[in-house]
Protein backbone atom coordinates (compact mmCIF):
# COMPACT_ATOMS: atom_id res chain seq x y z
CA UNK A 1 0.00 0.00 0.00
CA UNK A 2 1.74 3.14 -1.21
CA UNK A 3 1.46 6.76 -0.22
CA UNK A 4 -0.44 7.50 -3.41
CA UNK A 5 -3.22 5.11 -2.48
CA UNK A 6 -6.57 6.72 -3.17
CA UNK A 7 -7.97 5.45 0.12
CA UNK A 8 -5.19 6.92 2.26
CA UNK A 9 -7.02 10.13 3.24
CA UNK A 10 -10.07 8.07 4.19
CA UNK A 11 -7.96 5.68 6.29
CA UNK A 12 -6.22 8.58 8.06
CA UNK A 13 -9.54 10.25 8.79
CA UNK A 14 -10.89 6.97 10.24
CA UNK A 15 -7.86 6.48 12.51
CA UNK A 16 -8.01 10.10 13.62
CA UNK A 17 -11.72 10.14 14.48
CA UNK A 18 -12.03 6.73 16.14
CA UNK A 19 -8.67 5.13 17.08
CA UNK A 20 -10.42 2.51 19.26
CA UNK A 21 -12.53 1.22 16.38
CA UNK A 22 -9.49 1.39 14.11
CA UNK A 23 -7.54 -0.73 16.60
CA UNK A 24 -10.29 -3.34 16.58
CA UNK A 25 -10.20 -3.47 12.79
CA UNK A 26 -6.43 -4.01 12.96
CA UNK A 27 -6.88 -6.86 15.45
CA UNK A 28 -9.25 -8.58 13.02
CA UNK A 29 -6.71 -8.38 10.19
CA UNK A 30 -3.68 -10.55 9.58
CA UNK A 31 -0.50 -9.13 11.12
CA UNK A 32 1.11 -8.51 7.72
CA UNK A 33 -1.86 -6.52 6.42
CA UNK A 34 -2.09 -4.57 9.67
CA UNK A 35 1.60 -3.58 9.40
CA UNK A 36 1.09 -2.38 5.85
CA UNK A 37 -1.76 -0.16 7.03
CA UNK A 38 0.27 1.28 9.91
CA UNK A 39 3.18 2.07 7.60
CA UNK A 40 0.98 4.38 5.53
CA UNK A 41 -0.45 6.61 8.26
CA UNK A 42 1.29 9.32 10.33
CA UNK A 43 3.28 8.25 13.37
CA UNK A 44 0.95 9.95 15.83
CA UNK A 45 -2.01 7.97 14.51
CA UNK A 46 -0.06 4.70 14.59
CA UNK A 47 0.95 5.25 18.22
CA UNK A 48 -2.63 6.19 19.15
CA UNK A 49 -4.06 3.06 17.50
CA UNK A 50 -1.47 0.78 19.13
CA UNK A 51 -2.52 2.03 22.56
CA UNK A 52 -5.84 0.26 21.98
CA UNK A 53 -4.49 -2.95 20.39
CA UNK A 54 -3.97 -5.86 22.81
CA UNK A 55 -0.34 -6.18 23.82
CA UNK A 56 0.29 -9.61 22.29
CA UNK A 57 -0.85 -8.46 18.84
CA UNK A 58 1.00 -5.14 19.23
CA UNK A 59 4.21 -7.10 19.88
CA UNK A 60 3.71 -9.09 16.66
CA UNK A 61 3.14 -5.88 14.68
CA UNK A 62 6.22 -4.15 16.12
CA UNK A 63 8.42 -7.13 15.29
CA UNK A 64 7.34 -6.98 11.64
CA UNK A 65 7.86 -3.23 11.25
CA UNK A 66 10.99 -1.69 9.75
CA UNK A 67 13.50 -1.05 12.51
CA UNK A 68 13.43 2.74 12.11
CA UNK A 69 9.64 2.81 12.42
CA UNK A 70 9.78 0.49 15.43
CA UNK A 71 12.15 2.85 17.25
CA UNK A 72 9.95 5.87 16.58
CA UNK A 73 6.77 4.09 17.72
CA UNK A 74 8.29 2.35 20.77
CA UNK A 75 9.59 5.63 22.15
CA UNK A 76 6.09 7.15 21.98
CA UNK A 77 4.43 4.33 23.98
CA UNK A 78 3.59 4.73 27.66
CA UNK A 79 6.10 2.96 29.91
CA UNK A 80 3.60 0.43 31.27
CA UNK A 81 2.35 -0.54 27.81
CA UNK A 82 5.88 -0.69 26.45
CA UNK A 83 6.86 -3.09 29.25
CA UNK A 84 3.82 -5.28 28.65
CA UNK A 85 4.57 -5.41 24.93
CA UNK A 86 8.26 -6.15 25.52
CA UNK A 87 7.24 -9.07 27.70
CA UNK A 88 5.78 -10.68 24.59
CA UNK A 89 9.15 -10.67 22.78
CA UNK A 90 11.58 -13.63 22.92
CA UNK A 91 14.33 -12.91 25.44
CA UNK A 92 17.09 -12.27 22.87
CA UNK A 93 14.85 -9.96 20.83
CA UNK A 94 13.72 -8.19 24.01
CA UNK A 95 17.32 -7.31 24.89
CA UNK A 96 17.97 -6.11 21.34
CA UNK A 97 14.85 -3.92 21.25
CA UNK A 98 15.54 -2.46 24.69
CA UNK A 99 18.81 -1.06 23.39
CA UNK A 100 16.88 0.87 20.76
CA UNK A 101 14.88 2.84 23.34
CA UNK A 102 15.83 6.23 24.70
CA UNK A 103 17.96 5.81 27.83
CA UNK A 104 15.37 7.10 30.28
CA UNK A 105 12.55 4.99 28.85
CA UNK A 106 14.87 1.97 28.66
CA UNK A 107 15.56 2.17 32.42
CA UNK A 108 11.86 2.62 33.20
CA UNK A 109 10.85 -0.38 31.07
CA UNK A 110 13.60 -2.58 32.51
CA UNK A 111 12.41 -1.85 36.04
CA UNK A 112 8.98 -3.20 35.13
CA UNK A 113 10.39 -6.32 33.43
CA UNK A 114 12.20 -7.63 36.53
CA UNK A 115 10.36 -10.15 38.72
CA UNK A 116 11.68 -12.07 41.74
CA UNK A 117 12.93 -15.62 41.30
CA UNK A 118 10.11 -18.21 41.35
CA UNK A 119 7.43 -15.52 41.20
CA UNK A 120 4.39 -15.75 38.95
CA UNK A 121 5.75 -12.92 36.79
CA UNK A 122 8.96 -14.80 36.11
CA UNK A 123 7.35 -18.11 35.11
CA UNK A 124 4.33 -16.81 33.17
CA UNK A 125 4.00 -17.07 29.41
CA UNK A 126 2.78 -14.23 27.25
CA UNK A 127 1.15 -16.55 24.73
CA UNK A 128 -2.46 -15.73 25.53
CA UNK A 129 -5.52 -14.29 23.79
CA UNK A 130 -7.26 -11.16 25.08
CA UNK A 131 -9.81 -8.90 23.39
CA UNK A 132 -11.22 -5.53 24.34
CA UNK A 133 -14.69 -5.56 25.81
CA UNK A 134 -16.13 -3.32 23.09
CA UNK A 135 -15.09 -5.70 20.30
CA UNK A 136 -17.92 -7.41 18.45
CA UNK A 137 -18.46 -11.16 18.70
CA UNK A 138 -18.04 -11.71 14.94
CA UNK A 139 -14.70 -9.86 14.98
CA UNK A 140 -13.49 -11.94 17.93
CA UNK A 141 -14.47 -15.19 16.19
CA UNK A 142 -12.64 -14.11 13.05
CA UNK A 143 -9.51 -13.42 15.07
CA UNK A 144 -9.78 -16.72 16.97
CA UNK A 145 -9.95 -18.59 13.67
CA UNK A 146 -6.85 -16.80 12.48
CA UNK A 147 -4.98 -17.65 15.70
CA UNK A 148 -6.10 -21.30 15.52
CA UNK A 149 -4.57 -21.56 12.05
CA UNK A 150 -1.29 -20.29 13.47
CA UNK A 151 -1.05 -22.90 16.28
CA UNK A 152 -2.11 -20.73 19.18
CA UNK A 153 -2.04 -22.66 22.48
CA UNK A 154 -4.54 -20.46 24.31
CA UNK A 155 -6.84 -22.31 26.74
CA UNK A 156 -9.00 -19.32 27.66
CA UNK A 157 -10.10 -16.10 25.98
CA UNK A 158 -9.77 -13.06 28.26
CA UNK A 159 -11.41 -9.65 28.02
CA UNK A 160 -9.60 -6.41 28.89
CA UNK A 161 -10.63 -2.75 29.08
CA UNK A 162 -9.00 0.16 27.25
CA UNK A 163 -6.17 0.34 29.81
CA UNK A 164 -5.43 -3.39 29.53
CA UNK A 165 -7.02 -4.36 32.84
CA UNK A 166 -8.49 -7.84 33.08
CA UNK A 167 -12.27 -7.51 33.32
CA UNK A 168 -13.70 -10.86 32.14
CA UNK A 169 -13.39 -14.21 30.47
CA UNK A 170 -15.27 -15.69 27.50
CA UNK A 171 -16.83 -19.09 27.01
CA UNK A 172 -16.65 -20.48 23.51
CA UNK A 173 -20.28 -21.62 23.72
CA UNK A 174 -21.43 -18.06 24.40
CA UNK A 175 -19.43 -16.77 21.43
CA UNK A 176 -20.94 -19.31 19.04
CA UNK A 177 -24.53 -18.82 20.18
CA UNK A 178 -24.54 -15.01 20.39
CA UNK A 179 -25.42 -12.56 17.62
CA UNK A 180 -22.28 -11.42 15.78
CA UNK A 181 -22.87 -7.72 16.45
CA UNK A 182 -23.03 -8.19 20.24
CA UNK A 183 -20.15 -6.65 22.20
CA UNK A 184 -17.90 -9.03 24.16
CA UNK A 185 -18.48 -7.14 27.40
CA UNK A 186 -22.16 -8.13 27.18
CA UNK A 187 -21.47 -11.88 27.25
CA UNK A 188 -18.25 -12.12 29.24
CA UNK A 189 -18.12 -13.58 32.75
CA UNK A 190 -16.75 -11.01 35.16
CA UNK A 191 -15.81 -13.37 38.00
CA UNK A 192 -12.25 -14.12 36.89
CA UNK A 193 -9.66 -15.73 39.14
CA UNK A 194 -6.18 -14.24 38.70
CA UNK A 195 -2.85 -14.17 40.53
CA UNK A 196 -0.53 -11.30 41.29
CA UNK A 197 2.72 -11.21 39.31
CA UNK A 198 4.70 -11.29 42.59
CA UNK A 199 2.92 -14.33 44.01
CA UNK A 200 5.20 -17.26 44.83
CA UNK A 201 5.18 -20.20 42.42
CA UNK A 202 4.17 -22.75 45.07
CA UNK A 203 1.23 -20.56 46.10
CA UNK A 204 0.11 -20.37 42.47
CA UNK A 205 0.34 -24.17 42.19
CA UNK A 206 -1.71 -24.55 45.34
CA UNK A 207 -4.42 -22.22 44.05
CA UNK A 208 -4.56 -23.93 40.65
CA UNK A 209 -4.85 -27.39 42.22
CA UNK A 210 -7.87 -26.24 44.25
CA UNK A 211 -9.70 -25.00 41.16
CA UNK A 212 -8.61 -27.55 38.51
CA UNK A 213 -8.00 -24.81 35.92
CA UNK A 214 -5.88 -25.31 32.80
CA UNK A 215 -4.33 -21.86 33.21
CA UNK A 216 -4.50 -18.74 35.34
CA UNK A 217 -4.05 -15.09 34.25
CA UNK A 218 -1.27 -13.03 35.85
CA UNK A 219 -1.93 -9.36 36.67
CA UNK A 220 -0.05 -6.49 38.29
CA UNK A 221 -1.20 -4.28 41.17
CA UNK A 222 -3.37 -2.28 38.76
CA UNK A 223 -4.98 -5.51 37.52
CA UNK A 224 -3.41 -5.13 34.07
CA UNK A 225 -3.17 -8.48 32.32
CA UNK A 226 0.49 -9.45 31.90
CA UNK A 227 0.44 -13.12 30.95
CA UNK A 228 -0.79 -16.57 31.91
CA UNK A 229 0.59 -19.56 33.78
CA UNK A 230 -0.36 -22.95 32.32
CA UNK A 231 -0.99 -25.76 34.78
CA UNK A 232 1.03 -28.36 32.88
CA UNK A 233 4.14 -26.18 32.81
CA UNK A 234 3.68 -25.14 36.43
CA UNK A 235 3.40 -28.78 37.54
CA UNK A 236 6.58 -29.61 35.64
CA UNK A 237 8.40 -26.67 37.28
CA UNK A 238 7.20 -27.61 40.79
CA UNK A 239 8.15 -31.27 40.24
CA UNK A 240 11.61 -30.20 39.12
CA UNK A 241 11.99 -28.05 42.24
CA UNK A 242 10.80 -30.94 44.40
CA UNK A 243 13.44 -33.19 42.85
CA UNK A 244 16.05 -30.52 43.51
CA UNK A 245 14.96 -30.36 47.16
CA UNK A 246 15.23 -34.15 47.45
CA UNK A 247 18.75 -34.01 46.04
CA UNK A 248 19.65 -31.24 48.47
CA UNK A 249 18.30 -33.23 51.42
CA UNK A 250 20.85 -35.91 50.67
CA UNK A 251 23.75 -33.55 50.12
CA UNK A 252 23.65 -33.23 46.32
CA UNK A 253 23.26 -29.96 44.45
CA UNK A 254 19.83 -29.08 43.12
CA UNK A 255 21.56 -28.22 39.81
CA UNK A 256 23.15 -31.65 39.39
CA UNK A 257 21.81 -33.91 36.64
CA UNK A 258 22.41 -37.55 35.77
CA UNK A 259 25.16 -36.69 33.29
CA UNK A 260 26.62 -33.61 34.95
CA UNK A 261 30.45 -33.44 34.71
CA UNK A 262 32.26 -35.54 37.29
CA UNK A 263 34.14 -32.51 38.60
CA UNK A 264 30.87 -30.65 39.19
CA UNK A 265 29.34 -33.62 41.03
CA UNK A 266 32.41 -34.01 43.23
CA UNK A 267 32.56 -30.29 44.00
CA UNK A 268 28.94 -30.23 45.18
CA UNK A 269 28.88 -33.56 47.03
CA UNK A 270 32.23 -33.78 48.82
CA UNK A 271 31.71 -30.84 51.24
CA UNK A 272 28.48 -32.36 52.56
CA UNK A 273 30.07 -35.80 52.80
CA UNK A 274 32.71 -34.24 55.05
CA UNK A 275 29.98 -32.71 57.19
CA UNK A 276 28.27 -36.08 57.35
CA UNK A 277 31.54 -37.72 58.32
CA UNK A 278 31.99 -35.28 61.20
CA UNK A 279 28.49 -35.97 62.49
CA UNK A 280 29.06 -39.72 62.21
CA UNK A 281 32.20 -39.40 64.34
CA UNK A 282 30.19 -37.37 66.85
CA UNK A 283 27.73 -40.26 67.17
CA UNK A 284 30.65 -42.71 67.42
CA UNK A 285 32.20 -40.59 70.17
CA UNK A 286 28.95 -40.81 72.16
CA UNK A 287 29.03 -44.61 71.85
CA UNK A 288 32.70 -44.62 72.95
CA UNK A 289 31.67 -42.99 76.23
CA UNK A 290 29.84 -46.22 77.07
CA UNK A 291 32.51 -48.72 75.99
CA UNK A 292 32.68 -50.31 79.45
CA UNK A 293 28.96 -51.04 79.73
CA UNK A 294 28.83 -52.35 76.13
CA UNK A 295 31.82 -54.61 76.80
CA UNK A 296 30.11 -56.05 79.89
CA UNK A 297 26.64 -56.31 78.36
CA UNK A 298 27.33 -57.08 74.71
CA UNK A 299 23.66 -57.56 73.86
CA UNK A 300 23.28 -53.77 74.04
CA UNK A 301 25.19 -53.49 70.76
CA UNK A 302 22.41 -55.47 69.05
CA UNK A 303 19.81 -52.83 69.88
CA UNK A 304 21.88 -49.72 69.09
CA UNK A 305 20.95 -49.56 65.37
CA UNK A 306 17.31 -50.35 66.20
CA UNK A 307 16.91 -47.37 68.50
CA UNK A 308 18.89 -44.96 66.29
CA UNK A 309 17.24 -46.12 63.06
CA UNK A 310 13.70 -45.84 64.40
CA UNK A 311 14.46 -42.35 65.68
CA UNK A 312 15.76 -41.38 62.24
CA UNK A 313 12.59 -42.66 60.58
CA UNK A 314 10.30 -40.81 63.00
CA UNK A 315 12.29 -37.61 62.58
CA UNK A 316 12.16 -37.95 58.79
CA UNK A 317 8.35 -38.13 58.95
CA UNK A 318 8.16 -34.86 60.88
CA UNK A 319 10.76 -33.29 58.62
CA UNK A 320 8.81 -34.24 55.48
CA UNK A 321 5.58 -32.72 56.81
CA UNK A 322 7.27 -29.49 57.89
CA UNK A 323 9.26 -29.19 54.65
CA UNK A 324 6.05 -29.50 52.66
CA UNK A 325 4.47 -26.82 54.83
CA UNK A 326 7.42 -24.51 54.18
CA UNK A 327 7.36 -25.10 50.42
CA UNK A 328 3.59 -24.61 50.17
CA UNK A 329 3.67 -21.52 52.45
CA UNK A 330 1.31 -23.22 54.93
CA UNK A 331 3.24 -22.19 58.05
CA UNK A 332 2.91 -18.53 59.08
CA UNK A 333 5.65 -17.34 61.46
CA UNK A 334 3.13 -16.93 64.27
CA UNK A 335 2.28 -20.66 64.21
CA UNK A 336 5.81 -22.08 64.16
CA UNK A 337 5.80 -22.87 67.90
CA UNK A 338 2.40 -24.54 67.59
CA UNK A 339 3.72 -26.83 64.85
CA UNK A 340 6.80 -27.75 66.90
CA UNK A 341 4.61 -28.64 69.90
CA UNK A 342 2.28 -30.69 67.69
CA UNK A 343 5.15 -32.72 66.17
CA UNK A 344 6.71 -33.18 69.63
CA UNK A 345 3.40 -34.52 70.96
CA UNK A 346 3.12 -36.89 68.00
CA UNK A 347 6.67 -38.04 68.70
CA UNK A 348 5.72 -38.55 72.36
CA UNK A 349 2.75 -40.80 71.43
CA UNK A 350 4.77 -42.66 68.79
CA UNK A 351 7.59 -43.16 71.28
CA UNK A 352 5.18 -44.50 73.89
CA UNK A 353 3.60 -47.03 71.52
CA UNK A 354 6.80 -48.11 69.71
CA UNK A 355 8.68 -48.17 73.02
CA UNK A 356 6.18 -50.64 74.51
CA UNK A 357 6.29 -52.82 71.38
CA UNK A 358 10.10 -52.76 71.31
CA UNK A 359 10.29 -53.58 75.03
CA UNK A 360 7.98 -56.56 74.50
CA UNK A 361 10.08 -57.84 71.57
CA UNK A 362 13.32 -57.46 73.59
CA UNK A 363 11.75 -59.30 76.52
CA UNK A 364 10.50 -62.20 74.40
CA UNK A 365 13.75 -62.40 72.47
CA UNK A 366 16.28 -62.12 75.30
CA UNK A 367 14.10 -63.07 78.27
CA UNK A 368 15.32 -60.10 80.32
CA UNK A 369 12.61 -57.73 81.62
CA UNK A 370 14.99 -54.87 82.44
CA UNK A 371 16.62 -55.08 79.01
CA UNK A 372 13.15 -54.60 77.55
CA UNK A 373 12.63 -51.63 79.88
CA UNK A 374 15.93 -50.02 78.85
CA UNK A 375 15.25 -50.51 75.14
CA UNK A 376 11.68 -49.23 75.49
CA UNK A 377 12.70 -46.12 77.44
CA UNK A 378 15.51 -45.36 74.97
CA UNK A 379 13.05 -45.69 72.08
CA UNK A 380 10.49 -43.45 73.83
CA UNK A 381 13.00 -40.65 74.49
CA UNK A 382 14.52 -40.81 71.00
CA UNK A 383 11.20 -40.71 69.14
CA UNK A 384 9.98 -37.80 71.25
CA UNK A 385 13.16 -35.86 70.51
CA UNK A 386 12.94 -36.88 66.83
CA UNK A 387 9.50 -35.31 66.49
CA UNK A 388 10.74 -32.14 68.17
CA UNK A 389 13.91 -31.92 66.06
CA UNK A 390 12.12 -32.81 62.80
CA UNK A 391 10.00 -29.67 63.17
CA UNK A 392 12.49 -27.35 64.86
CA UNK A 393 15.45 -27.84 62.51
CA UNK A 394 13.87 -26.80 59.16
CA UNK A 395 11.97 -23.91 60.75
CA UNK A 396 15.19 -22.66 62.35
CA UNK A 397 17.13 -23.02 59.10
CA UNK A 398 14.43 -21.04 57.30
CA UNK A 399 14.43 -18.34 59.99
CA UNK A 400 18.21 -17.78 59.78
CA UNK A 401 18.17 -17.63 55.97
CA UNK A 402 19.60 -21.08 55.18
CA UNK A 403 18.04 -23.55 52.76
CA UNK A 404 16.19 -26.14 54.91
CA UNK A 405 16.36 -28.72 52.12
CA UNK A 406 20.16 -28.47 52.00
CA UNK A 407 21.06 -29.13 55.63
CA UNK A 408 18.05 -30.30 57.66
CA UNK A 409 18.40 -34.00 56.95
CA UNK A 410 22.08 -34.16 57.94
CA UNK A 411 21.47 -32.29 61.20
CA UNK A 412 18.40 -34.41 61.98
CA UNK A 413 20.31 -37.65 61.45
CA UNK A 414 23.00 -36.44 63.85
CA UNK A 415 20.42 -35.51 66.51
CA UNK A 416 18.54 -38.82 66.33
CA UNK A 417 21.74 -40.89 66.32
CA UNK A 418 23.35 -39.03 69.20
CA UNK A 419 20.20 -38.83 71.33
CA UNK A 420 19.27 -42.43 70.53
CA UNK A 421 22.65 -43.74 71.66
CA UNK A 422 22.79 -41.38 74.62
CA UNK A 423 19.33 -42.21 75.95
CA UNK A 424 19.53 -45.97 75.37
CA UNK A 425 23.03 -46.39 76.80
CA UNK A 426 22.31 -43.88 79.56
CA UNK A 427 19.37 -45.99 80.75
CA UNK A 428 21.60 -49.06 80.43
CA UNK A 429 24.08 -47.47 82.86
CA UNK A 430 21.21 -46.50 85.17
CA UNK A 431 19.85 -50.06 85.28
CA UNK A 432 23.16 -51.92 84.87
CA UNK A 433 22.76 -53.60 88.25
CA UNK A 434 19.65 -55.37 86.89
CA UNK A 435 21.12 -56.15 83.47
CA UNK A 436 24.37 -57.88 84.47
CORBELDA-V920739 format. One record per backbone hydrogen bond with DSSP energy under -1.0 kcal/mol. NH is the residue of the N-H (numbers start at 1). CO is the residue of the C=O. E is the energy in kcal/mol with one decimal. If there is no record, write none. Layout:
NH	CO	E
NH	CO	E
This chain:
5	2	-1.4
8	5	-1.5
11	7	-2.6
12	8	-2.7
13	9	-2.2
14	10	-2.1
15	11	-2.5
16	12	-2.2
17	13	-2.2
18	14	-2.3
22	18	-2.3
23	19	-2.2
24	20	-1.8
25	21	-1.9
26	22	-2.2
27	23	-2.2
28	24	-1.2
29	26	-1.2
34	30	-2.3
35	31	-2.1
36	32	-1.9
37	33	-1.9
38	34	-2.3
39	35	-2.0
40	37	-1.3
46	42	-2.0
47	43	-2.7
48	44	-1.9
49	45	-2.5
50	46	-2.4
51	47	-1.1
52	49	-1.6
58	54	-2.4
59	55	-2.3
60	56	-1.5
61	57	-2.3
62	58	-2.5
63	59	-1.9
64	60	-1.1
70	66	-2.5
71	67	-2.3
72	68	-1.8
73	69	-2.4
74	70	-3.2
75	71	-1.7
76	73	-1.6
82	78	-2.9
83	79	-2.5
84	80	-2.2
85	81	-2.6
86	82	-2.7
87	83	-1.7
88	85	-1.4
89	86	-1.1
94	90	-2.8
95	91	-2.0
96	92	-1.8
97	93	-2.8
98	94	-2.3
99	95	-1.4
100	97	-1.2
101	98	-1.4
106	102	-2.9
107	103	-2.1
108	104	-2.0
109	105	-2.7
110	106	-2.4
111	107	-1.9
119	116	-1.7
120	199	-2.1
121	197	-3.3
123	119	-1.5
124	120	-1.2
125	228	-3.5
128	126	-1.5
131	158	-2.5
133	160	-1.7
135	132	-1.7
137	182	-2.4
138	180	-2.7
140	136	-2.1
141	137	-2.6
142	138	-1.9
143	139	-2.0
144	140	-2.6
145	141	-2.3
146	142	-1.8
147	143	-2.5
148	144	-2.5
149	145	-1.7
151	148	-1.2
152	147	-1.7
158	129	-2.5
159	168	-2.7
160	131	-2.7
161	165	-1.8
164	161	-1.7
166	223	-2.6
167	159	-2.8
168	159	-1.5
169	189	-1.6
170	157	-3.0
175	171	-1.8
176	172	-2.2
177	173	-1.7
182	179	-1.9
184	135	-2.6
185	133	-2.8
186	183	-1.5
187	184	-1.3
188	184	-1.5
189	169	-2.9
192	190	-1.6
195	217	-2.2
197	219	-2.1
199	196	-1.9
201	118	-2.5
204	200	-2.1
205	201	-2.4
206	202	-2.2
207	203	-2.3
208	204	-2.6
209	205	-2.2
210	206	-1.3
211	207	-1.2
212	208	-1.9
216	229	-1.9
218	227	-3.3
219	195	-2.5
220	224	-1.3
223	220	-2.1
225	164	-2.4
226	218	-3.1
227	218	-1.3
228	125	-2.9
229	216	-2.5
231	214	-3.3
234	230	-2.4
235	231	-2.9
236	232	-1.7
237	233	-2.3
238	234	-2.8
239	235	-2.6
240	236	-2.1
241	237	-2.2
242	238	-2.4
243	239	-2.4
244	240	-2.2
245	241	-2.4
246	242	-2.2
247	243	-2.4
248	244	-2.5
249	245	-2.2
251	248	-2.0
252	247	-3.0
256	253	-1.2
260	257	-1.7
265	261	-2.3
266	262	-2.6
267	263	-2.3
268	264	-1.8
269	265	-2.0
270	266	-2.4
273	269	-1.9
274	270	-2.1
275	271	-1.8
276	272	-2.5
277	273	-2.2
278	274	-2.2
279	275	-2.1
280	276	-2.2
281	277	-2.2
282	278	-1.7
283	279	-2.1
284	280	-2.3
285	281	-2.5
286	282	-1.8
287	283	-1.9
288	284	-2.2
289	285	-1.1
290	287	-1.8
291	288	-1.4
294	290	-2.2
295	291	-2.6
296	292	-1.8
297	293	-2.5
300	297	-2.0
301	298	-1.4
307	303	-2.2
308	304	-2.3
309	305	-2.5
310	306	-2.1
311	307	-1.8
312	308	-2.2
313	309	-2.1
314	310	-2.3
315	311	-2.5
316	312	-2.2
317	313	-1.7
318	314	-1.7
319	315	-2.7
320	316	-2.5
321	317	-1.9
322	318	-2.5
323	319	-2.9
324	320	-2.1
325	321	-2.0
326	322	-2.2
327	323	-2.6
328	324	-2.7
329	326	-1.1
330	325	-3.0
335	332	-2.2
336	333	-1.2
339	335	-1.9
340	336	-2.0
341	337	-2.5
342	338	-2.1
343	339	-2.5
344	340	-2.2
345	341	-2.4
346	342	-2.3
347	343	-2.3
348	344	-2.3
349	345	-2.4
350	346	-2.9
351	347	-2.9
352	348	-2.1
353	349	-2.5
354	350	-3.0
355	351	-2.1
356	352	-1.8
357	353	-2.2
358	354	-3.0
359	355	-2.5
360	356	-2.2
361	357	-2.2
362	358	-2.7
363	359	-2.3
364	360	-2.5
365	361	-2.4
366	362	-2.8
367	363	-2.2
372	368	-1.9
373	369	-2.0
374	370	-2.5
375	371	-2.6
376	372	-2.6
377	373	-2.7
378	374	-2.4
379	375	-2.4
380	376	-2.4
381	377	-2.5
382	378	-2.3
383	379	-2.4
384	380	-1.8
385	381	-2.3
386	382	-2.4
387	383	-2.0
388	384	-1.8
389	385	-3.2
390	386	-2.7
391	387	-1.0
392	388	-2.6
393	389	-2.5
395	391	-1.3
396	392	-2.5
397	393	-2.7
398	394	-2.4
399	395	-2.0
400	396	-2.0
401	398	-1.0
402	397	-2.5
406	403	-1.0
407	403	-1.1
408	404	-2.0
411	407	-1.9
412	408	-2.8
413	409	-2.4
414	410	-1.8
415	411	-2.3
416	412	-2.7
417	413	-2.3
418	414	-2.8
419	415	-2.8
420	416	-1.8
421	417	-2.6
422	418	-2.7
423	419	-2.6
424	420	-2.2
425	421	-2.6
426	422	-1.8
427	423	-2.3
428	424	-1.6
429	425	-2.1
430	426	-2.1
431	427	-2.3
432	429	-1.1
434	431	-1.6
436	432	-1.9
